[in-house]
Amino acid sequence: MAFWRVPLDAQEIQVTRGLVCIIDDRCKGCGYCIEFCPKDILQFSNKFNRKGYHPPVVTKAGECVNCHYCEIICPEFAIYSVEMPPESMQS
């Protein structure tokens, strides 16, 4: 997204990054996490879980902003994100 101006404190703000964790066997393949992810980092995988559904897979691992929306919207509690330490984001 391009802004027409930059906030004065833009250099001081650190955007958190997250690591998405998926519990494949809990997933029922509803796709809510994929459809509503604000950064579009998820897609359906080609593999099946034990229930016969395609669980999501992370496609853009470094772009998660740790908003926790995927875990809030998941009806099966099959996905969650954890904050990555700042030193691992710089590499």
N, C-alpha and C positions, 0 to 999 in steps of 0.2 A: 504494500500500500504506500503510495507516495503522498506526503503531506506538503501543503503549500508553505509551511513554516516549521521550524524545529523548536521544540520547547527549550527554554533556557537551561533546564537541569537535565537535558537528555544524556549528557555524559556521566551523570551521577547515578542514574537509574540502571539497575542491573536486572535484566529479564531472567527469571528463573527458567531452568530447563528441567525436563522430566524424563524419566525412563519408564516406558509403558510396559507393564507386566500383564500377560494374558494367561489365564488358567484354561487351557484348551478344552478339557473335558467337561467344564461347567457350561461352556458356550452352547447356545441353541441356534446360532446363526441368524439372529434377528436383524443384524446390520445397523442397529441404532448408533453404535459407537462410530461406525464408518460414516454414516450419513451426517451426523451432527458434530463431528470433530471440526473445530474451528481452523485447524491447520492442515486438514486433509492428509494426515500421516498414516492412515490405516486403509487396508483393502482386504477383501476376502482371500484366504489362502487356497491353494490347490489341494491341500491334504484334508482328510476327514478326521474328526475326533471320534471318540467311542460311541457317541450318540448318532453319528452319521451326518453331522453338519460341518460346514466349512467355517472354522473360527477365523477371526481377523488376524492379520499379520502387520507388523510395523514396516512401512516402506521408507519413511524419512525419519530415522531415529533421532537425529540431532535437532529436529525442529519442534519437538513437543514443548509446550510452554507450561506444562504442569498445571493445567486449569482444573483437572479432576472431573471434567464434564463427562468423560467416558464412563467413569465409575459411578457417577451419579445417575446416569441414564440407563445403565445396564440392569435389566430385570433379574439376571441370574448371578450378579456379583462376580462375573468372570473376568473383569478387567480392572486394573488400577494403575496409578502412576505414583512414582516416588521422586522426590527432588534429587537431582544430581548435584554432587558437590561442585562448587565453583571452579576448582582446579581442574576437574575433568572436562569442563566445558571449553576451556581455552585451547585444548589440543585439537 
